[in-house]
Every structure is written in C-alpha cells, then in structure tokens.
Amino acid sequence: MLALFQGKLLEIISDYNSRKMINKYKTRLIECLKI
C-alpha cells in the first residue's frame, strides 16, 4: 500500500516537473519568435 502511494507521488512530481519544463520552453520559444 505504501509502495503504491510512493509510486503515485513520484508520478505526480515527475508530471509537475515535466510541465514546468514545457512551460519554460514555451516562454523561451515565444521570446525567440518576438525577436
């Protein structure tokens, strides 16, 4: 049960991190397009 919870938590954290990275790249891409 605990292992399942930890796995779910890791999944959420990695999903959050990847979304953060995508947003970072998106803003960088928009800045590049503005120039």
PyMOL Python script that loads the backbone (N, CA, C, O; Angstrom):
from pymol import cmd

cmd.read_pdbstr("""\
ATOM      1  N   MET A   1       0.831  -1.204   0.000  1.00  0.00           N
ATOM      2  CA  MET A   1       0.000   0.000   0.000  1.00  0.00           C
ATOM      3  C   MET A   1       0.874   1.266   0.000  1.00  0.00           C
ATOM      4  O   MET A   1       0.624   2.208  -0.752  1.00  0.00           O
ATOM      5  N   LEU A   2       1.893   1.265   0.852  1.00  0.00           N
ATOM      6  CA  LEU A   2       2.795   2.416   0.942  1.00  0.00           C
ATOM      7  C   LEU A   2       3.583   2.589  -0.351  1.00  0.00           C
ATOM      8  O   LEU A   2       3.785   3.706  -0.828  1.00  0.00           O
ATOM      9  N   ALA A   3       4.024   1.463  -0.907  1.00  0.00           N
ATOM     10  CA  ALA A   3       4.783   1.499  -2.161  1.00  0.00           C
ATOM     11  C   ALA A   3       3.929   2.091  -3.284  1.00  0.00           C
ATOM     12  O   ALA A   3       4.420   2.852  -4.118  1.00  0.00           O
ATOM     13  N   LEU A   4       2.653   1.731  -3.291  1.00  0.00           N
ATOM     14  CA  LEU A   4       1.719   2.232  -4.305  1.00  0.00           C
ATOM     15  C   LEU A   4       1.573   3.750  -4.172  1.00  0.00           C
ATOM     16  O   LEU A   4       1.571   4.480  -5.163  1.00  0.00           O
ATOM     17  N   PHE A   5       1.451   4.202  -2.925  1.00  0.00           N
ATOM     18  CA  PHE A   5       1.322   5.637  -2.649  1.00  0.00           C
ATOM     19  C   PHE A   5       2.575   6.393  -3.079  1.00  0.00           C
ATOM     20  O   PHE A   5       2.483   7.457  -3.692  1.00  0.00           O
ATOM     21  N   GLN A   6       3.743   5.843  -2.759  1.00  0.00           N
ATOM     22  CA  GLN A   6       5.015   6.471  -3.141  1.00  0.00           C
ATOM     23  C   GLN A   6       5.147   6.542  -4.655  1.00  0.00           C
ATOM     24  O   GLN A   6       5.626   7.539  -5.195  1.00  0.00           O
ATOM     25  N   GLY A   7       4.722   5.484  -5.338  1.00  0.00           N
ATOM     26  CA  GLY A   7       4.772   5.454  -6.795  1.00  0.00           C
ATOM     27  C   GLY A   7       3.893   6.531  -7.398  1.00  0.00           C
ATOM     28  O   GLY A   7       4.274   7.192  -8.363  1.00  0.00           O
ATOM     29  N   LYS A   8       2.706   6.704  -6.819  1.00  0.00           N
ATOM     30  CA  LYS A   8       1.767   7.718  -7.294  1.00  0.00           C
ATOM     31  C   LYS A   8       2.332   9.114  -7.065  1.00  0.00           C
ATOM     32  O   LYS A   8       2.206   9.995  -7.914  1.00  0.00           O
ATOM     33  N   LEU A   9       2.955   9.303  -5.908  1.00  0.00           N
ATOM     34  CA  LEU A   9       3.556  10.587  -5.564  1.00  0.00           C
ATOM     35  C   LEU A   9       4.683  10.929  -6.532  1.00  0.00           C
ATOM     36  O   LEU A   9       4.796  12.068  -6.987  1.00  0.00           O
ATOM     37  N   LEU A  10       5.519   9.935  -6.843  1.00  0.00           N
ATOM     38  CA  LEU A  10       6.618  10.128  -7.796  1.00  0.00           C
ATOM     39  C   LEU A  10       6.075  10.509  -9.163  1.00  0.00           C
ATOM     40  O   LEU A  10       6.630  11.365  -9.851  1.00  0.00           O
ATOM     41  N   GLU A  11       4.979   9.859  -9.547  1.00  0.00           N
ATOM     42  CA  GLU A  11       4.338  10.125 -10.835  1.00  0.00           C
ATOM     43  C   GLU A  11       3.869  11.577 -10.896  1.00  0.00           C
ATOM     44  O   GLU A  11       4.076  12.266 -11.896  1.00  0.00           O
ATOM     45  N   ILE A  12       3.239  12.030  -9.822  1.00  0.00           N
ATOM     46  CA  ILE A  12       2.735  13.400  -9.746  1.00  0.00           C
ATOM     47  C   ILE A  12       3.885  14.406  -9.811  1.00  0.00           C
ATOM     48  O   ILE A  12       3.805  15.411 -10.517  1.00  0.00           O
ATOM     49  N   ILE A  13       4.959  14.120  -9.062  1.00  0.00           N
ATOM     50  CA  ILE A  13       6.125  15.009  -9.040  1.00  0.00           C
ATOM     51  C   ILE A  13       6.775  15.103 -10.416  1.00  0.00           C
ATOM     52  O   ILE A  13       7.098  16.196 -10.880  1.00  0.00           O
ATOM     53  N   SER A  14       6.967  13.957 -11.068  1.00  0.00           N
ATOM     54  CA  SER A  14       7.599  13.960 -12.392  1.00  0.00           C
ATOM     55  C   SER A  14       6.714  14.667 -13.417  1.00  0.00           C
ATOM     56  O   SER A  14       7.212  15.359 -14.305  1.00  0.00           O
ATOM     57  N   ASP A  15       5.392  14.488 -13.287  1.00  0.00           N
ATOM     58  CA  ASP A  15       4.445  15.155 -14.182  1.00  0.00           C
ATOM     59  C   ASP A  15       4.526  16.669 -13.988  1.00  0.00           C
ATOM     60  O   ASP A  15       4.519  17.431 -14.955  1.00  0.00           O
ATOM     61  N   TYR A  16       4.602  17.090 -12.732  1.00  0.00           N
ATOM     62  CA  TYR A  16       4.705  18.517 -12.408  1.00  0.00           C
ATOM     63  C   TYR A  16       5.996  19.101 -12.974  1.00  0.00           C
ATOM     64  O   TYR A  16       5.996  20.181 -13.565  1.00  0.00           O
ATOM     65  N   ASN A  17       7.102  18.367 -12.783  1.00  0.00           N
ATOM     66  CA  ASN A  17       8.398  18.830 -13.279  1.00  0.00           C
ATOM     67  C   ASN A  17       8.413  18.944 -14.794  1.00  0.00           C
ATOM     68  O   ASN A  17       8.948  19.910 -15.338  1.00  0.00           O
ATOM     69  N   SER A  18       7.825  17.960 -15.486  1.00  0.00           N
ATOM     70  CA  SER A  18       7.811  17.997 -16.948  1.00  0.00           C
ATOM     71  C   SER A  18       6.941  19.149 -17.454  1.00  0.00           C
ATOM     72  O   SER A  18       7.260  19.776 -18.464  1.00  0.00           O
ATOM     73  N   ARG A  19       5.855  19.420 -16.758  1.00  0.00           N
ATOM     74  CA  ARG A  19       5.004  20.553 -17.143  1.00  0.00           C
ATOM     75  C   ARG A  19       5.732  21.868 -16.959  1.00  0.00           C
ATOM     76  O   ARG A  19       5.609  22.785 -17.770  1.00  0.00           O
ATOM     77  N   LYS A  20       6.500  21.945 -15.869  1.00  0.00           N
ATOM     78  CA  LYS A  20       7.281  23.145 -15.588  1.00  0.00           C
ATOM     79  C   LYS A  20       8.308  23.366 -16.695  1.00  0.00           C
ATOM     80  O   LYS A  20       8.517  24.493 -17.144  1.00  0.00           O
ATOM     81  N   MET A  21       8.947  22.278 -17.131  1.00  0.00           N
ATOM     82  CA  MET A  21       9.937  22.353 -18.203  1.00  0.00           C
ATOM     83  C   MET A  21       9.283  22.784 -19.508  1.00  0.00           C
ATOM     84  O   MET A  21       9.830  23.611 -20.238  1.00  0.00           O
ATOM     85  N   ILE A  22       8.110  22.223 -19.802  1.00  0.00           N
ATOM     86  CA  ILE A  22       7.387  22.567 -21.031  1.00  0.00           C
ATOM     87  C   ILE A  22       7.048  24.059 -21.027  1.00  0.00           C
ATOM     88  O   ILE A  22       7.211  24.740 -22.039  1.00  0.00           O
ATOM     89  N   ASN A  23       6.577  24.559 -19.890  1.00  0.00           N
ATOM     90  CA  ASN A  23       6.245  25.982 -19.778  1.00  0.00           C
ATOM     91  C   ASN A  23       7.470  26.855 -19.976  1.00  0.00           C
ATOM     92  O   ASN A  23       7.399  27.912 -20.604  1.00  0.00           O
ATOM     93  N   LYS A  24       8.599  26.404 -19.434  1.00  0.00           N
ATOM     94  CA  LYS A  24       9.857  27.147 -19.570  1.00  0.00           C
ATOM     95  C   LYS A  24      10.252  27.235 -21.041  1.00  0.00           C
ATOM     96  O   LYS A  24      10.638  28.297 -21.528  1.00  0.00           O
ATOM     97  N   TYR A  25      10.149  26.099 -21.745  1.00  0.00           N
ATOM     98  CA  TYR A  25      10.499  26.081 -23.168  1.00  0.00           C
ATOM     99  C   TYR A  25       9.515  26.902 -23.986  1.00  0.00           C
ATOM    100  O   TYR A  25       9.903  27.550 -24.958  1.00  0.00           O
ATOM    101  N   LYS A  26       8.245  26.878 -23.600  1.00  0.00           N
ATOM    102  CA  LYS A  26       7.218  27.645 -24.302  1.00  0.00           C
ATOM    103  C   LYS A  26       7.521  29.131 -24.239  1.00  0.00           C
ATOM    104  O   LYS A  26       7.480  29.823 -25.256  1.00  0.00           O
ATOM    105  N   THR A  27       7.828  29.625 -23.034  1.00  0.00           N
ATOM    106  CA  THR A  27       8.121  31.054 -22.879  1.00  0.00           C
ATOM    107  C   THR A  27       9.373  31.427 -23.647  1.00  0.00           C
ATOM    108  O   THR A  27       9.448  32.510 -24.228  1.00  0.00           O
ATOM    109  N   ARG A  28      10.357  30.541 -23.656  1.00  0.00           N
ATOM    110  CA  ARG A  28      11.602  30.796 -24.390  1.00  0.00           C
ATOM    111  C   ARG A  28      11.322  30.855 -25.887  1.00  0.00           C
ATOM    112  O   ARG A  28      11.879  31.688 -26.602  1.00  0.00           O
ATOM    113  N   LEU A  29      10.459  29.971 -26.347  1.00  0.00           N
ATOM    114  CA  LEU A  29      10.104  29.920 -27.761  1.00  0.00           C
ATOM    115  C   LEU A  29       9.365  31.192 -28.164  1.00  0.00           C
ATOM    116  O   LEU A  29       9.624  31.757 -29.227  1.00  0.00           O
ATOM    117  N   ILE A  30       8.445  31.641 -27.311  1.00  0.00           N
ATOM    118  CA  ILE A  30       7.695  32.868 -27.576  1.00  0.00           C
ATOM    119  C   ILE A  30       8.646  34.062 -27.638  1.00  0.00           C
ATOM    120  O   ILE A  30       8.502  34.929 -28.500  1.00  0.00           O
ATOM    121  N   GLU A  31       9.620  34.106 -26.720  1.00  0.00           N
ATOM    122  CA  GLU A  31      10.606  35.194 -26.719  1.00  0.00           C
ATOM    123  C   GLU A  31      11.420  35.194 -28.003  1.00  0.00           C
ATOM    124  O   GLU A  31      11.724  36.251 -28.557  1.00  0.00           O
ATOM    125  N   CYS A  32      11.771  33.999 -28.473  1.00  0.00           N
ATOM    126  CA  CYS A  32      12.535  33.882 -29.720  1.00  0.00           C
ATOM    127  C   CYS A  32      11.713  34.372 -30.908  1.00  0.00           C
ATOM    128  O   CYS A  32      12.246  35.012 -31.814  1.00  0.00           O
ATOM    129  N   LEU A  33      10.424  34.072 -30.903  1.00  0.00           N
ATOM    130  CA  LEU A  33       9.553  34.477 -32.001  1.00  0.00           C
ATOM    131  C   LEU A  33       9.325  35.989 -32.016  1.00  0.00           C
ATOM    132  O   LEU A  33       9.141  36.585 -33.078  1.00  0.00           O
ATOM    133  N   LYS A  34       9.339  36.603 -30.836  1.00  0.00           N
ATOM    134  CA  LYS A  34       9.138  38.052 -30.741  1.00  0.00           C
ATOM    135  C   LYS A  34      10.276  38.818 -31.398  1.00  0.00           C
ATOM    136  O   LYS A  34      10.054  39.856 -32.023  1.00  0.00           O
ATOM    137  N   ILE A  35      11.492  38.308 -31.258  1.00  0.00           N
ATOM    138  CA  ILE A  35      12.679  38.989 -31.775  1.00  0.00           C
ATOM    139  C   ILE A  35      12.692  38.988 -33.309  1.00  0.00           C
ATOM    140  O   ILE A  35      13.620  39.519 -33.919  1.00  0.00           O
TER     141      ILE A  35
END
""", "prot")
cmd.dss("prot")
cmd.show_as("cartoon", "prot")
cmd.util.cbc("prot")
cmd.orient("prot")
